[in-house]
Amino acid sequence: MTVWDDLVGQIRVQEQLAAAAKDADALVTAVSDGKPLDQGSKMTHAWLFTGPPGSGRSTAARAFAAALQCTSPDRALGGVPGCGFCDGCHTSLIGTHADVQIIRTDLLSIGVKETRDLVRRAQLSPAVGRWQVIVMEDADRLTEGAGNVLLKAVEEPAPRTVWMLCAPSLEDVLPTIRSRCRHLTLSTPPVEAVADVLIRRDGVDPERAHSAARATQGHIGRARRLATDERARARRAAVLKVPLRVADVGGCLKAAQELIDTATDDAKQMAEEVDVKETEDLKAALGGVAGGRMPRGTAGAMKELEDKQKRRKTRTQRDSLDLALTELTGFYRDVLALQLGSRIAIANVDVQDSLDRIAESSTPAQTLRRIESVIACRDAMDRNVAPLLAVEAMTMALRAG
Ligand SMILES: [Zn+2]
């Protein structure tokens, strides 16, 4: 096992990162601190990983971070660092390396204040490792102001600092930032490769692994959840019943309400898991005693946390709805494939009966309109239309076809 093993079906990206890690290693070993990088070096200070959701953008960034911190004297593959076992590799991969910071937000945007803190930190030399690495998993969520703060840091990086930004596509990142990054594109991994990794690494039995990989069409994270989480399977099954339930107005409204309720439950569950502890921790840090009044002057900080938790709840609900919409789109895509006699592999083979029923009782034009109504629902939520309204409009449109 090396750090590269987690990259599924991304051979070209892996080659580029391995070459960069090798040059980075030579640089640290041979060149004294502070000297600029060679023009010809495959290593650089700012990287941008793009690719569709689930293709493994942040996995690739982490693997690269680990390879940069690898301290093993034996290089596994032709002198490439990233043994996967040494302290540098291991702590980077599990997220505890002092010089690898993973920025993952559960909010809808990353603001100026957080970005300033990061940039300040990025000016420091590595504490224990060879490089100071900052992985920003959702660079598409930087506000414009935050992007401008980051730009400065990417333009004039400290000698041993490496930025790794991840985003769905190039268009999601400010042009000024992306033009200063070396860009790597990940592609959706083949279904077979995803199934293989579920079997090999997660110990999932082959049949379930294949079914999960096919149903999620190469999205590794979702495939893993589907293969290992009973609740995720139950939820998907409920979503894939929606097309059969929109025969009348009552069914449409009911299906919409249930989609919203499920998403709300998800947000609530997550809030219960995280919010209470977070609030208690902050109270303690501000000098409060359990059950007692908070000291003067702490109301602002408490309010700030409350706002953050509220935004996170909205985001979780939104993500959960997004997933349901993705599953519905996949369902109708399969219907369309059946109607057109296309040779595309069907993703949702486990609900073949429902697919057949809908395919026989409608036309390809109707199916296309249904797919459009699912996309329109997502667009409406992007424009901050109330989720229930957007979802009701969708289920009604699914009925009409
Ligand atoms: Zn190592």
Residues whose N, C-alpha, C, O or C-beta is under 5 A from the ligand:
A	BS01	ZN	C70 T71 S72 G82 C83 G84 F85 C86 C89
